[in-house]
Amino acid sequence: IVVCNYVDDYPLIELASTAQDACETVDAVLGMLGWDINRNEASAPLKAEFDALGVVIDLASVGSGDVKVRNKPARVAANRQQLKEIRNKGTPRPAALNQLR
């Protein structure tokens, strides 16, 4: 079972044939630790493309060695807006560049 955590995201990567068992195992372990698991639409069912850690992860072509990671649409829009503001102001401040992700 490949799982990581960042604040309240716990992306789980597993083979389709064992995905349900893996989810149940992770839920059971976290439950034994006393963690409250809040299952929502984003967390189930397991899919080849999913949102985690602020990005979209696409594993649809992982069999051929391709894993795609891209910004979520809202982040793309925010970055575009920041770039327009930087362009309009001329020379950007380092803090403004630091906000681009």
Buried (B, 14 or more C-beta within 10 A) or exposed (E): BEBEEEEEEBBBBBEEEEBEEBBEBBBEEBEEEEEEEEEEEEBEEBBEEBEBEEBBBBBEEEEEEEEEEEBEEEBEEBBEEBEEEBEEEEEBEEEBEEEEE
